[in-house]
Amino acid sequence: MEEMLQKETIIGAFEQEKLNVEITENKKGQVVVSRMCELYKNQVFSQDVPWDDGVEQALKDKVTLLVKPALRKMIVQEQLHGKAIKPIITLAGPLPKRNSFTFDLVFLFRLEQSDRQVLEDTLQLIHKIDDYMEAVRPA
């Protein structure tokens, strides 16, 4: 049995990967890693349209109807290969200045159940999610 992870190890691994995440600890002593994902306006609309409520809604719909289910499916498939932590996906909201709609992935590391392999698999999963997000194009 591999030794359990320390919080510092998790933080170090994310810094090394240069992944932009927020790392906190909850009351249960779990390390909580939050990762913001963005879907940009140009990934939904092929022509440049001015930002308005309709654009916002279209971005939100695409995240809800396409991106989240696709990510869930990918995450389930990843579970078959490794021990990646299954993130909680929550909608965050629009960032009109960045022409995007955001959602968060929250990974809970239970230190007593996490080892180096869990960490590696989770980092790999985040990279796959990033690749997927970059590949989203207008339908």
N, CA and C atoms as an extended XYZ file, in Angstrom:
417
Properties=species:S:1:pos:R:3:atomname:S:1:resname:S:1:resid:I:1 pbc="F F F"
N         0.856       -1.208        0.000 N   MET     1
C         0.000        0.000        0.000 CA  MET     1
C         0.884        1.247        0.000 C   MET     1
N         0.651        2.092       -0.951 N   GLU     2
C         1.428        3.326       -0.996 CA  GLU     2
C         1.052        4.203        0.185 C   GLU     2
N         2.000        5.010        0.614 N   GLU     3
C         1.696        5.920        1.716 CA  GLU     3
C         0.672        6.948        1.249 C   GLU     3
N        -0.133        7.422        2.194 N   MET     4
C        -1.147        8.390        1.793 CA  MET     4
C        -0.519        9.743        1.496 C   MET     4
N        -1.221       10.488        0.680 N   LEU     5
C        -0.716       11.785        0.235 CA  LEU     5
C        -0.785       12.826        1.344 C   LEU     5
N         0.149       13.733        1.268 N   GLN     6
C         0.111       14.923        2.120 CA  GLN     6
C        -0.432       16.066        1.273 C   GLN     6
N        -1.012       17.032        1.953 N   LYS     7
C        -1.559       18.202        1.257 CA  LYS     7
C        -0.481       18.866        0.396 C   LYS     7
N         0.745       18.962        0.920 N   GLU     8
C         1.851       19.629        0.215 CA  GLU     8
C         2.170       18.917       -1.101 C   GLU     8
N         2.064       17.581       -1.074 N   THR     9
C         2.342       16.791       -2.282 CA  THR     9
C         1.340       17.142       -3.377 C   THR     9
N         0.079       17.249       -2.983 N   ILE    10
C        -0.987       17.571       -3.939 CA  ILE    10
C        -0.756       18.975       -4.511 C   ILE    10
N        -0.491       19.931       -3.622 N   ILE    11
C        -0.253       21.311       -4.066 CA  ILE    11
C         0.943       21.356       -5.015 C   ILE    11
N         2.016       20.675       -4.640 N   GLY    12
C         3.232       20.644       -5.449 CA  GLY    12
C         2.987       20.085       -6.832 C   GLY    12
N         2.215       19.012       -6.903 N   ALA    13
C         1.932       18.366       -8.195 CA  ALA    13
C         1.159       19.308       -9.111 C   ALA    13
N         0.167       20.011       -8.564 N   PHE    14
C        -0.614       20.937       -9.387 CA  PHE    14
C         0.241       22.122       -9.836 C   PHE    14
N         1.135       22.589       -8.960 N   GLU    15
C         2.021       23.701       -9.339 CA  GLU    15
C         2.974       23.261      -10.445 C   GLU    15
N         3.494       22.047      -10.316 N   GLN    16
C         4.431       21.526      -11.308 CA  GLN    16
C         3.765       21.411      -12.685 C   GLN    16
N         2.508       20.995      -12.681 N   GLU    17
C         1.754       20.861      -13.935 CA  GLU    17
C         1.296       22.222      -14.466 C   GLU    17
N         1.543       23.258      -13.689 N   LYS    18
C         1.100       24.618      -14.017 CA  LYS    18
C        -0.405       24.671      -14.279 C   LYS    18
N        -1.149       23.905      -13.489 N   LEU    19
C        -2.609       23.923      -13.629 CA  LEU    19
C        -3.155       25.008      -12.717 C   LEU    19
N        -3.981       25.837      -13.291 N   ASN    20
C        -4.541       26.954      -12.563 CA  ASN    20
C        -5.713       26.464      -11.707 C   ASN    20
N        -5.436       26.164      -10.456 N   VAL    21
C        -6.474       25.647       -9.570 CA  VAL    21
C        -6.445       26.392       -8.251 C   VAL    21
N        -7.548       26.254       -7.526 N   GLU    22
C        -7.610       26.790       -6.178 CA  GLU    22
C        -7.627       25.595       -5.242 C   GLU    22
N        -6.737       25.599       -4.257 N   ILE    23
C        -6.659       24.458       -3.349 CA  ILE    23
C        -6.960       24.917       -1.933 C   ILE    23
N        -7.955       24.275       -1.329 N   THR    24
C        -8.334       24.605        0.048 CA  THR    24
C        -8.501       23.307        0.817 C   THR    24
N        -8.765       23.441        2.095 N   GLU    25
C        -9.016       22.251        2.900 CA  GLU    25
C       -10.379       22.433        3.546 C   GLU    25
N       -11.207       21.382        3.500 N   ASN    26
C       -12.526       21.538        4.120 CA  ASN    26
C       -12.497       21.053        5.578 C   ASN    26
N       -13.655       21.164        6.233 N   LYS    27
C       -13.730       20.818        7.661 CA  LYS    27
C       -13.405       19.357        7.944 C   LYS    27
N       -13.611       18.502        6.933 N   LYS    28
C       -13.345       17.071        7.126 CA  LYS    28
C       -11.870       16.734        6.898 C   LYS    28
N       -11.060       17.756        6.621 N   GLY    29
C        -9.638       17.513        6.390 CA  GLY    29
C        -9.335       17.021        4.977 C   GLY    29
N       -10.318       17.137        4.091 N   GLN    30
C       -10.082       16.750        2.701 CA  GLN    30
C        -9.486       17.930        1.951 C   GLN    30
N        -8.615       17.629        1.001 N   VAL    31
C        -8.054       18.685        0.172 CA  VAL    31
C        -9.007       18.890       -1.013 C   VAL    31
N        -9.475       20.111       -1.158 N   VAL    32
C       -10.446       20.438       -2.197 CA  VAL    32
C        -9.737       21.213       -3.308 C   VAL    32
N        -9.740       20.639       -4.507 N   VAL    33
C        -9.100       21.291       -5.643 CA  VAL    33
C       -10.196       21.746       -6.603 C   VAL    33
N       -10.281       23.051       -6.830 N   SER    34
C       -11.289       23.603       -7.742 CA  SER    34
C       -10.605       24.098       -9.002 C   SER    34
N       -11.203       23.735      -10.118 N   ARG    35
C       -10.656       24.112      -11.420 CA  ARG    35
C       -11.759       24.783      -12.219 C   ARG    35
N       -11.518       26.003      -12.664 N   MET    36
C       -12.520       26.700      -13.461 CA  MET    36
C       -12.322       26.361      -14.936 C   MET    36
N       -13.403       26.036      -15.618 N   CYS    37
C       -13.365       25.795      -17.058 CA  CYS    37
C       -14.188       26.877      -17.733 C   CYS    37
N       -13.781       27.243      -18.936 N   GLU    38
C       -14.510       28.272      -19.675 CA  GLU    38
C       -14.903       27.776      -21.054 C   GLU    38
N       -16.123       28.094      -21.437 N   LEU    39
C       -16.570       27.869      -22.808 CA  LEU    39
C       -16.711       29.260      -23.421 C   LEU    39
N       -15.989       29.502      -24.505 N   TYR    40
C       -15.963       30.841      -25.090 CA  TYR    40
C       -17.047       31.026      -26.147 C   TYR    40
N       -17.421       32.288      -26.332 N   LYS    41
C       -18.469       32.652      -27.290 CA  LYS    41
C       -18.164       32.098      -28.680 C   LYS    41
N       -16.878       32.189      -29.086 N   ASN    42
C       -16.533       31.720      -30.441 CA  ASN    42
C       -16.566       30.194      -30.564 C   ASN    42
N       -16.788       29.487      -29.429 N   GLN    43
C       -16.933       28.027      -29.496 CA  GLN    43
C       -18.399       27.648      -29.738 C   GLN    43
N       -19.278       28.623      -29.630 N   VAL    44
C       -20.709       28.371      -29.803 CA  VAL    44
C       -21.242       29.047      -31.062 C   VAL    44
N       -20.732       30.247      -31.351 N   PHE    45
C       -21.192       31.010      -32.514 CA  PHE    45
C       -20.073       31.105      -33.540 C   PHE    45
N       -20.406       30.804      -34.792 N   SER    46
C       -19.355       30.889      -35.821 CA  SER    46
C       -19.090       32.337      -36.221 C   SER    46
N       -20.119       33.199      -36.141 N   GLN    47
C       -19.855       34.614      -36.428 CA  GLN    47
C       -19.837       35.383      -35.109 C   GLN    47
N       -19.155       36.501      -35.120 N   ASP    48
C       -19.027       37.293      -33.895 CA  ASP    48
C       -20.313       38.069      -33.639 C   ASP    48
N       -21.000       37.708      -32.589 N   VAL    49
C       -22.237       38.408      -32.232 CA  VAL    49
C       -21.991       39.198      -30.948 C   VAL    49
N       -22.666       40.349      -30.815 N   PRO    50
C       -22.474       41.119      -29.578 CA  PRO    50
C       -23.037       40.358      -28.377 C   PRO    50
N       -22.407       40.538      -27.243 N   TRP    51
C       -22.832       39.840      -26.025 CA  TRP    51
C       -24.203       40.357      -25.594 C   TRP    51
N       -25.143       39.457      -25.364 N   ASP    52
C       -26.441       39.832      -24.794 CA  ASP    52
C       -26.998       38.624      -24.046 C   ASP    52
N       -28.225       38.734      -23.557 N   ASP    53
C       -28.822       37.645      -22.778 CA  ASP    53
C       -28.944       36.365      -23.588 C   ASP    53
N       -29.216       36.523      -24.894 N   GLY    54
C       -29.351       35.351      -25.762 CA  GLY    54
C       -28.036       34.597      -25.901 C   GLY    54
N       -26.954       35.355      -26.032 N   VAL    55
C       -25.615       34.757      -26.135 CA  VAL    55
C       -25.308       34.010      -24.833 C   VAL    55
N       -25.589       34.678      -23.730 N   GLU    56
C       -25.357       34.099      -22.411 CA  GLU    56
C       -26.118       32.780      -22.257 C   GLU    56
N       -27.388       32.810      -22.658 N   GLN    57
C       -28.229       31.620      -22.538 CA  GLN    57
C       -27.727       30.498      -23.448 C   GLN    57
N       -27.309       30.856      -24.654 N   ALA    58
C       -26.806       29.852      -25.598 CA  ALA    58
C       -25.545       29.175      -25.051 C   ALA    58
N       -24.662       29.971      -24.447 N   LEU    59
C       -23.449       29.412      -23.844 CA  LEU    59
C       -23.812       28.480      -22.690 C   LEU    59
N       -24.736       28.951      -21.851 N   LYS    60
C       -25.164       28.143      -20.703 CA  LYS    60
C       -25.791       26.836      -21.184 C   LYS    60
N       -26.633       26.925      -22.212 N   ASP    61
C       -27.287       25.726      -22.759 CA  ASP    61
C       -26.255       24.738      -23.295 C   ASP    61
N       -25.254       25.262      -24.000 N   LYS    62
C       -24.247       24.365      -24.582 CA  LYS    62
C       -23.469       23.652      -23.462 C   LYS    62
N       -23.143       24.407      -22.409 N   VAL    63
C       -22.449       23.789      -21.270 CA  VAL    63
C       -23.337       22.714      -20.645 C   VAL    63
N       -24.607       23.062      -20.421 N   THR    64
C       -25.524       22.145      -19.735 CA  THR    64
C       -25.869       20.920      -20.576 C   THR    64
N       -26.153       21.158      -21.871 N   LEU    65
C       -26.672       20.076      -22.714 CA  LEU    65
C       -25.596       19.263      -23.411 C   LEU    65
N       -24.425       19.879      -23.653 N   LEU    66
C       -23.402       19.182      -24.423 CA  LEU    66
C       -22.144       18.917      -23.601 C   LEU    66
N       -21.596       19.982      -23.032 N   VAL    67
C       -20.296       19.869      -22.380 CA  VAL    67
C       -20.355       19.006      -21.117 C   VAL    67
N       -21.299       19.319      -20.226 N   LYS    68
C       -21.361       18.541      -18.978 CA  LYS    68
C       -21.596       17.046      -19.230 C   LYS    68
N       -22.594       16.674      -20.058 N   PRO    69
C       -22.798       15.234      -20.309 CA  PRO    69
C       -21.573       14.576      -20.959 C   PRO    69
N       -20.927       15.296      -21.894 N   ALA    70
C       -19.744       14.735      -22.559 CA  ALA    70
C       -18.618       14.527      -21.549 C   ALA    70
N       -18.440       15.490      -20.656 N   LEU    71
C       -17.403       15.352      -19.631 CA  LEU    71
C       -17.734       14.207      -18.678 C   LEU    71
N       -19.003       14.117      -18.277 N   ARG    72
C       -19.402       13.025      -17.373 CA  ARG    72
C       -19.090       11.668      -17.995 C   ARG    72
N       -19.404       11.550      -19.284 N   LYS    73
C       -19.155       10.296      -20.002 CA  LYS    73
C       -17.653        9.983      -20.032 C   LYS    73
N       -16.874       11.001      -20.343 N   MET    74
C       -15.424       10.829      -20.399 CA  MET    74
C       -14.868       10.446      -19.020 C   MET    74
N       -15.383       11.086      -17.978 N   ILE    75
C       -14.925       10.815      -16.620 CA  ILE    75
C       -15.241        9.376      -16.232 C   ILE    75
N       -16.432        8.908      -16.589 N   VAL    76
C       -16.814        7.518      -16.304 CA  VAL    76
C       -15.863        6.557      -17.025 C   VAL    76
N       -15.544        6.859      -18.285 N   GLN    77
C       -14.619        6.003      -19.035 CA  GLN    77
C       -13.236        6.004      -18.411 C   GLN    77
N       -12.814        7.163      -17.905 N   GLU    78
C       -11.504        7.256      -17.247 CA  GLU    78
C       -11.458        6.405      -15.986 C   GLU    78
N       -12.604        6.329      -15.296 N   GLN    79
C       -12.672        5.538      -14.058 CA  GLN    79
C       -12.317        4.078      -14.332 C   GLN    79
N       -12.586        3.610      -15.551 N   LEU    80
C       -12.317        2.217      -15.891 CA  LEU    80
C       -10.818        1.952      -15.989 C   LEU    80
N       -10.040        3.007      -16.315 N   HIS    81
C        -8.597        2.821      -16.508 CA  HIS    81
C        -7.810        3.097      -15.246 C   HIS    81
N        -8.152        4.172      -14.567 N   GLY    82
C        -7.340        4.579      -13.427 CA  GLY    82
C        -8.193        4.864      -12.216 C   GLY    82
N        -7.587        5.567      -11.286 N   LYS    83
C        -8.279        5.870      -10.036 CA  LYS    83
C        -8.562        7.363       -9.933 C   LYS    83
N        -8.746        8.009      -11.064 N   ALA    84
C        -8.970        9.457      -11.035 CA  ALA    84
C       -10.159        9.805      -10.156 C   ALA    84
N       -10.062       10.928       -9.484 N   ILE    85
C       -11.167       11.393       -8.649 CA  ILE    85
C       -12.245       11.977       -9.553 C   ILE    85
N       -13.471       11.573       -9.299 N   LYS    86
C       -14.597       12.056      -10.092 CA  LYS    86
C       -14.972       13.451       -9.591 C   LYS    86
N       -14.861       14.464      -10.443 N   PRO    87
C       -15.153       15.820       -9.958 CA  PRO    87
C       -16.644       16.098       -9.878 C   PRO    87
N       -16.968       17.036       -9.016 N   ILE    88
C       -18.320       17.568       -8.959 CA  ILE    88
C       -18.322       18.736       -9.950 C   ILE    88
N       -19.268       18.744      -10.883 N   ILE    89
C       -19.318       19.805      -11.894 CA  ILE    89
C       -20.438       20.779      -11.531 C   ILE    89
N       -20.076       22.035      -11.308 N   THR    90
C       -21.103       23.031      -10.981 CA  THR    90
C       -21.021       24.200      -11.951 C   THR    90
N       -22.177       24.674      -12.401 N   LEU    91
C       -22.206       25.843      -13.282 CA  LEU    91
C       -21.835       27.063      -12.460 C   LEU    91
N       -20.986       27.901      -13.002 N   ALA    92
C       -20.589       29.105      -12.278 CA  ALA    92
C       -21.326       30.312      -12.847 C   ALA    92
N       -21.093       30.612      -14.126 N   GLY    93
C       -21.842       31.726      -14.707 CA  GLY    93
C       -21.069       32.450      -15.780 C   GLY    93
N       -21.677       33.513      -16.297 N   PRO    94
C       -21.102       34.231      -17.438 CA  PRO    94
C       -19.977       35.176      -17.022 C   PRO    94
N       -19.009       35.306      -17.900 N   LEU    95
C       -17.967       36.332      -17.762 CA  LEU    95
C       -17.975       37.150      -19.057 C   LEU    95
N       -18.904       38.093      -19.181 N   PRO    96
C       -19.040       38.848      -20.433 CA  PRO    96
C       -17.727       39.495      -20.888 C   PRO    96
N       -16.919       39.974      -19.956 N   LYS    97
C       -15.654       40.626      -20.333 CA  LYS    97
C       -14.711       39.657      -21.030 C   LYS    97
N       -14.819       38.380      -20.681 N   ARG    98
C       -13.959       37.373      -21.306 CA  ARG    98
C       -14.697       36.607      -22.408 C   ARG    98
N       -15.940       37.052      -22.693 N   ASN    99
C       -16.748       36.380      -23.714 CA  ASN    99
C       -16.891       34.888      -23.443 C   ASN    99
N       -17.133       34.543      -22.185 N   SER   100
C       -17.201       33.123      -21.849 CA  SER   100
C       -18.238       32.826      -20.775 C   SER   100
N       -18.530       31.539      -20.654 N   PHE   101
C       -19.382       31.033      -19.586 CA  PHE   101
C       -18.544       30.017      -18.822 C   PHE   101
N       -18.598       30.070      -17.518 N   THR   102
C       -17.698       29.213      -16.735 CA  THR   102
C       -18.445       28.163      -15.918 C   THR   102
N       -17.723       27.103      -15.646 N   PHE   103
C       -18.209       26.126      -14.674 CA  PHE   103
C       -16.996       25.595      -13.924 C   PHE   103
N       -17.262       25.037      -12.761 N   ASP   104
C       -16.166       24.569      -11.917 CA  ASP   104
C       -16.159       23.065      -11.805 C   ASP   104
N       -14.963       22.521      -11.752 N   LEU   105
C       -14.774       21.104      -11.433 CA  LEU   105
C       -14.170       21.079      -10.041 C   LEU   105
N       -14.785       20.336       -9.153 N   VAL   106
C       -14.276       20.254       -7.788 CA  VAL   106
C       -13.852       18.816       -7.499 C   VAL   106
N       -12.577       18.651       -7.182 N   PHE   107
C       -12.010       17.340       -6.872 CA  PHE   107
C       -11.748       17.265       -5.370 C   PHE   107
N       -12.300       16.240       -4.726 N   LEU   108
C       -12.088       16.063       -3.291 CA  LEU   108
C       -11.052       14.972       -3.048 C   LEU   108
N        -9.911       15.351       -2.525 N   PHE   109
C        -8.900       14.357       -2.163 CA  PHE   109
C        -9.100       13.972       -0.704 C   PHE   109
N        -9.569       12.753       -0.468 N   ARG   110
C        -9.612       12.240        0.902 CA  ARG   110
C        -8.216       11.678        1.158 C   ARG   110
N        -7.457       12.363        1.977 N   LEU   111
C        -6.042       12.028        2.123 CA  LEU   111
C        -5.803       10.562        2.464 C   LEU   111
N        -6.664       10.002        3.325 N   GLU   112
C        -6.438        8.603        3.719 CA  GLU   112
C        -6.728        7.617        2.586 C   GLU   112
N        -7.426        8.096        1.539 N   GLN   113
C        -7.749        7.205        0.410 CA  GLN   113
C        -6.987        7.585       -0.860 C   GLN   113
N        -6.150        8.592       -0.764 N   SER   114
C        -5.457        9.067       -1.956 CA  SER   114
C        -3.984        8.690       -1.899 C   SER   114
N        -3.480        8.218       -3.011 N   ASP   115
C        -2.049        7.964       -3.099 CA  ASP   115
C        -1.522        8.595       -4.383 C   ASP   115
N        -0.273        8.390       -4.676 N   ARG   116
C         0.383        8.990       -5.834 CA  ARG   116
C        -0.378        8.655       -7.132 C   ARG   116
N        -0.878        7.417       -7.231 N   GLN   117
C        -1.583        6.979       -8.439 CA  GLN   117
C        -2.882        7.765       -8.642 C   GLN   117
N        -3.612        7.960       -7.563 N   VAL   118
C        -4.857        8.733       -7.621 CA  VAL   118
C        -4.550       10.148       -8.121 C   VAL   118
N        -3.483       10.721       -7.583 N   LEU   119
C        -3.076       12.072       -7.970 CA  LEU   119
C        -2.697       12.126       -9.452 C   LEU   119
N        -1.863       11.178       -9.890 N   GLU   120
C        -1.443       11.125      -11.302 CA  GLU   120
C        -2.651       10.989      -12.232 C   GLU   120
N        -3.548       10.060      -11.887 N   ASP   121
C        -4.729        9.816      -12.726 CA  ASP   121
C        -5.622       11.052      -12.783 C   ASP   121
N        -5.725       11.753      -11.662 N   THR   122
C        -6.566       12.950      -11.621 CA  THR   122
C        -5.967       14.058      -12.475 C   THR   122
N        -4.644       14.215      -12.397 N   LEU   123
C        -3.973       15.228      -13.234 CA  LEU   123
C        -4.179       14.913      -14.712 C   LEU   123
N        -4.061       13.640      -15.042 N   GLN   124
C        -4.248       13.205      -16.430 CA  GLN   124
C        -5.679       13.509      -16.889 C   GLN   124
N        -6.637       13.248      -16.016 N   LEU   125
C        -8.043       13.518      -16.328 CA  LEU   125
C        -8.256       15.015      -16.582 C   LEU   125
N        -7.635       15.858      -15.766 N   ILE   126
C        -7.787       17.301      -15.946 CA  ILE   126
C        -7.228       17.730      -17.306 C   ILE   126
N        -6.098       17.154      -17.692 N   HIS   127
C        -5.535       17.477      -19.013 CA  HIS   127
C        -6.486       17.041      -20.134 C   HIS   127
N        -7.105       15.878      -19.975 N   LYS   128
C        -8.067       15.407      -20.992 CA  LYS   128
C        -9.269       16.344      -21.058 C   LYS   128
N        -9.721       16.811      -19.908 N   ILE   129
C       -10.848       17.743      -19.857 CA  ILE   129
C       -10.460       19.047      -20.560 C   ILE   129
N        -9.235       19.526      -20.296 N   ASP   130
C        -8.755       20.750      -20.963 CA  ASP   130
C        -8.720       20.565      -22.471 C   ASP   130
N        -8.206       19.424      -22.919 N   ASP   131
C        -8.146       19.139      -24.362 CA  ASP   131
C        -9.550       19.146      -24.954 C   ASP   131
N       -10.488       18.517      -24.243 N   TYR   132
C       -11.870       18.482      -24.719 CA  TYR   132
C       -12.423       19.903      -24.835 C   TYR   132
N       -12.203       20.698      -23.803 N   MET   133
C       -12.746       22.073      -23.782 CA  MET   133
C       -12.186       22.891      -24.946 C   MET   133
N       -10.899       22.710      -25.247 N   GLU   134
C       -10.291       23.463      -26.342 CA  GLU   134
C       -10.833       23.018      -27.699 C   GLU   134
N       -11.309       21.769      -27.759 N   ALA   135
C       -11.761       21.219      -29.038 CA  ALA   135
C       -13.220       21.562      -29.356 C   ALA   135
N       -13.948       22.109      -28.396 N   VAL   136
C       -15.367       22.420      -28.645 CA  VAL   136
C       -15.471       23.511      -29.712 C   VAL   136
N       -16.295       23.257      -30.720 N   ARG   137
C       -16.478       24.201      -31.832 CA  ARG   137
C       -17.963       24.444      -32.069 C   ARG   137
N       -18.295       25.517      -32.788 N   PRO   138
C       -19.711       25.745      -33.109 CA  PRO   138
C       -20.313       24.562      -33.871 C   PRO   138
N       -21.546       24.239      -33.567 N   ALA   139
C       -22.200       23.111      -34.233 CA  ALA   139
C       -22.521       23.475      -35.675 C   ALA   139
